Amino acid sequence: YEREGKPSELADIDIFVSTVDPMKEPPLITANTVLSILAVDYPVEKVACYVSDDGAAMLTFEALSETSEFARKWVPFCKKYSIEPRAPEWYFAQKIDYLKDKVHPDFIRERRAMK
């Protein structure tokens, strides 16, 4: 569906994330969910992510505000280096040698900046 020099034929997608209670659904999990959606391997102009917080929790709002700032770095990093998994909490929790196939100095520097 992606042909060089031609407009994308992929459909626009809307993804909804809903939460109610930050004590039962920690904002960190919501933030990781949103970040993995934003970093999906899909044309950025065709993805929309909506968050509904029915509990109107200030904690969730503040966490997502910070998430939006971090996304400005995280999403390009994921796409540039084909990072998997794309939720930062799970990516950094992996017990694998992240340098195995990616020893480029730029990758190492950018990965350290993400932490």
Secondary structure, DSSP 4 states (H G I P E B T S, - for coil): ---TTS---PPPEEEEEEE--TTTS-HHHHHHHHHHHHTSSS-GGGEEEEEEETT--HHHHHHHHHHHHHHHHHHHHHHHHT-SS-SHHHHHH--S-TTSS---HHHHHHHHHH-
